Amino acid sequence: MIYVNFDKTLRTLMLLREKGMKDIGFGMTVQDRNAADLPFLYEIAASLGYEFATATLHNSHYFHKWDNVIHDPEKVAVEFKKIIGKMLQSNSPKTWFRAYFNSGLIRYMHNQPRLLPCEMGQDGFFVDPLGDVLACNGMDKKYSMGNLKHQSWEEIWTGEKAQEVRRMVNQCPKNCWMIGSAAPAIRHHPLKPILWVAKNKMRMALKNDIAL
């Protein structure tokens, strides 16, 4: 069944290409059970010219999960490092920054602090199916800034509840590392990612291991 689904997925992606779609991609949530497939899937995406997104396990009120855990982070990190190295060898600056993002996933799995501060609620927001505007969907409890069904955007975004939620984000201890919060942080704080890329491209040229 797994191989049948994979075949159907690949055929769908190729059909989209035939139909003229250009922004095509797929991704995976990496964990112990599928980490060994990560380099293989990255190579498929790269060879076909598709985008490839990665994530790892998180827990939150929105996911209704509290027991997601990486049992062997070192084993999973080995697979992440393989694609980080391939990304750094690319000619695409965008792909270099994706390498930086993936290094942050390794840190997250090891319960280390985020590479860059989380500024959700300022840089971005999340709207749930009920119309509630949240800073993000990764917090332990649901903290709504307001509801689009009953309030204008201006009332929500500049309101007192929004300011309170932003203060909670500043104090949030979770260190989540998801593309929704990491991408704007990389754009707004580019110096650290640029230096990381430069350092690790140099390390690779000297045949040294990647420094996370």
Long-range contacts (C-beta under 8 A, 24 or more apart in sequence): 10-44, 13-48, 13-50, 14-48, 17-48, 23-51, 24-50, 24-51, 25-50, 25-51, 25-52, 25-53, 26-50, 26-51, 26-52, 26-53, 27-51, 27-52, 27-53, 27-54, 27-55, 28-53, 28-54, 28-55, 29-54, 29-55, 29-56, 29-57, 30-54, 30-55, 30-56, 30-76, 30-79, 30-80, 30-105, 31-56, 31-57, 31-70, 31-76, 32-70, 32-71, 32-72, 32-75, 32-76, 35-75, 35-76, 35-78, 35-79, 35-80, 36-79, 38-79, 38-80, 38-82, 38-83, 39-79, 39-82, 39-83, 39-86, 42-83, 42-86, 43-86, 46-86, 53-179, 54-80, 54-83, 54-101, 54-102, 54-105, 55-105, 55-178, 55-179, 56-105, 56-108, 56-109, 56-177, 58-138, 58-176, 58-178, 59-140, 60-137, 60-138, 60-139, 60-140, 60-176, 61-139, 61-140, 61-141, 61-142, 62-128, 62-137, 62-138, 62-142, 63-137, 70-109, 73-106, 73-109, 73-110, 76-109, 77-106, 77-109, 77-110, 80-105, 80-106, 81-106, 81-209, 81-210, 84-200, 84-210, 85-204, 85-210, 88-197, 88-200, 88-201, 88-204, 88-210, 89-204, 96-197, 96-201, 97-186, 97-193, 97-197, 99-197, 99-200, 100-186, 100-193, 100-196, 100-197, 101-177, 101-179, 101-182, 101-183, 101-186, 103-196, 103-210, 103-212, 104-177, 104-182, 105-177, 106-212, 107-177, 107-212, 108-175, 108-176, 108-177, 111-175, 112-175, 113-175, 114-175, 114-176, 114-177, 114-185, 115-177, 115-182, 115-192, 115-193, 115-196, 116-182, 116-185, 116-186, 116-189, 116-192, 116-193, 117-185, 117-189, 118-169, 118-172, 118-176, 118-181, 118-185, 119-169, 119-181, 119-184, 119-185, 119-188, 120-169, 120-180, 120-181, 121-145, 121-162, 121-165, 121-166, 121-169, 122-166, 123-181, 123-184, 123-185, 123-188, 124-180, 124-181, 124-184, 126-180, 133-157, 133-162, 134-165, 135-165, 135-166, 135-168, 135-169, 136-169, 136-176, 136-178, 136-180, 136-181, 138-174, 138-176, 138-178, 138-181, 139-168, 139-169, 139-172, 139-174, 140-174, 143-168
